């Protein structure tokens, strides 16, 4: 088979797909990964064939308050509810992701055009696409390939679609098919190639889902469960990491994407440094200069590493402090490492923190009002209370209950044969 992965230009979206791409490639299938040129180096570094789609010549139009209001009204959220918090996270993925593939200032959706052309030319049998790259669904449709989504976190798109369907089924809501904000948001991408919005186009033929079954997800979708096998980049093992730590090692990381969000000192880093300054621990902080700022004192027991694959350092750790992203979460979980999540209102933090707490595998704090005293208190608990190690073992069991990427290969072969257009 020929399999084309289509990925939005974020490493956090590419990395969960890499082990599956390896498995398919190792089974003798032809695999290519398409994304913006900015991700090509990461793709090839993983030993995969990259298809560069270029870059937009103009930035996508900004998200307007009017658009957000249309979504918020259609979804019927109440301020302060769980739905409201999920919506605040979802809007930055859903609307922004779609706009990346909208037409440019001259009416050309450049990235979408190039992806569709690559699919038409190469004729893959299966397109596996990132939900934040909705043009992947069009590419599959245009070349008659089976269409599968590859999740990297919560199914925001499926969840929003289900919620809108519920609202449209209720006449009192005032939401109708012709006022569906999700259909309107995707119309410039789908309509460019002559396709009308539909659930089949939005959600694919099936979904490859590496999240444990204990996490909530929308109902009614065909899902193919897969074990999350962490891939966090590659590089030589530093000499200091090859030796066992002399005291408990704690990893502090805020994720790869977080490096581009904060343009000044990250106060979560400052609070963590102050907290560990007097503790008998060794801290490995994978943060860059921007996150440190210019005036932050680094304690003697903190080692600053601009970048280090988490899969290298995590097996040596007794605890990890991070932002709640699923890439970091599962890199720690597969090694049974208790976790402290310091989350903000964006990202996957809401979902990962609830799962972490339900399993007793760690503690959660909020970035707003974060204090060094609270970080120190909770970190001491992670390192001394046996219940957290037991909870981390429970999360590990959840993850390993799903089939690995290699076991999915024959499943994807059968599903591709079922859904691919013939003739």
Number of C-alpha atoms within 10 A of each C-alpha: 16 17 24 29 25 31 26 23 20 16 19 20 21 23 21 22 27 23 19 23 26 17 18 24 18 13 13 10 16 16 21 20 25 25 25 21 16 15 22 20 12 18 24 13 13 18 11 19 16 23 22 20 21 16 14 16 10 11 11 18 13 10 13 9 9 9 15 17 12 15 22 17 14 21 25 16 16 12 9 8 10 12 15 16 16 20 21 16 19 22 20 15 17 21 21 18 18 22 23 25 25 25 21 18 12 8 10 16 21 20 24 25 20 20 24 20 16 19 27 17 10 13 19 24 22 27 31 27 29 23 31 28 24 28 32 31 28 29 28 29 22 17 22 21 28 25 27 29 26 27 21 24 20 21 19 22 19 19 17 20 20 17 15 22 16 13 18 19 12 12 9 8 14 12 21 16 12 8 14 18 23 22 18 14 19 23 18 20 26 23 12 18 17 11 15 14 17 11 12 11 19 22 20 26 21 21 21 21 23 24 23 20 14 12 12 13 15 15 10 8 13 14 15 18 19 23 22 27 21 22 21 22 18 14 11 8 12 11 7 8 11 11 9 11 13 8 12 16 23 26 23 24 22 23 20 19 13 16 15 10 10 11 12 12 17 20 18 25 23 19 18 22 24 19 19 23 19 12 14 11 19 21 27 20 23 20 22 16 13 14 23 19 16 10 7 15 12 15 14 12 17 19 15 16 11 10 14 20 16 21 19 18 19 22 14 19 22 23 25 25 27 21 28 28 26 24 25 25 24 23 23 26 27 22 18 25 31 32 32 25 24 21 23 16 14 19 22 22 23 21 17 23 25 14 18 24 15 13 19 20 26 27 21 23 18 15 17 12 8 16 18 17 14 14 23 20 11 15 24 15 15 23 19 11 10 11 16 25 22 17 22 24 21 16 26 20 15 19 23 15 13 19 15 19 21 18 15 18 18 12 11 18 15 10 17 22 15 12 17 19 13 8 4
